[in-house]
Each structure stands twice: as C-alpha cells, then as structure tokens.
Amino acid sequence: MTILRVDDQFRLRGELIQIHRMLSSGLPVVPEPEYPVGSRVRILEGPLKNLVGTVIRRGNRDHFVAVVHFLGRGATVELQGWQVEPVPDDPGDGPV
C-alpha cells in the first residue's frame, strides 16, 4: 500500500469537492494539460536543452516558443510534455 503525504489537507479536500461536483454535473469534463498555455518551461534534453520559453498553443502536441527579445520575434518548436519542466515567471530567467 502506498500512502501520499498531504501537507495542505484543507486545500486537497476543497479540490476533491470541486472535482466531485464537476463529475456529478453531467457536463463533459476534460482533463487539462500539465503545462497550460502561458506556462514558462525549460527544455530538458536534446539540441535545445535548457532553452526557456512559453507554451503558446495546444493541439496534438505542445508548442514551445523561444523568444529572442532583441529581435522582437520568436520561433516555435513542437514538444511533448515529458520534454519540458516548469520554470518560475522570472524575466531574467532566459536561455542558458
């Protein structure tokens, strides 16, 4: 048997109540992705490892945008969720 430690049981209880209400509503419920649009992420491996950007769109795959600030433009690359990790929203946390 596996036991999960819950540091904020009050919050967990509230979230479970909300999920139960949603599932009991009869409305279609779709799970949200781990990295929603607007999330800042860092690429974990490959030739673009450590680049930091923002998820701009979701479809069959996640899309990552690496913004080149001095040119005022960006570029996109298609990634999957396992290829990125979240990073804090810190403007100084650009590509490494």
ZIHURA-V682082 format. One line per field, one symbol per residue. ss: DSSP state (a for helix, b for strand, c for the rest). phi: phi as a letter, one per 20 degrees, with the letter a starting at -180 (. if undefined). psi: psi as a letter, one per 40 degrees, with the letter a starting at -180 (. if undefined). Layout:
ss: ???
phi: ???
psi: ???
This chain:
ss: ccccccccaaaaaaaaaaaaaaaacccccccccccccccbbbbccccccccbbbbbbbcccbbbbbbbaaacbbbbbbbcaaabbbcccccccccc
phi: .ddeedfdfffggffffffffffefnefddfeffdfgnfecdfebnfdgmfdbcfdacbfcedddeeeffemcbcdbecdgfeccfcffcgeeegd
psi: hhhhhhdgdddddddddddddddedeihhhiiidgihehhihhdiaeeheihahheihbdiihhhhhgdeeeiiiiihiideeiiiiighdegai.
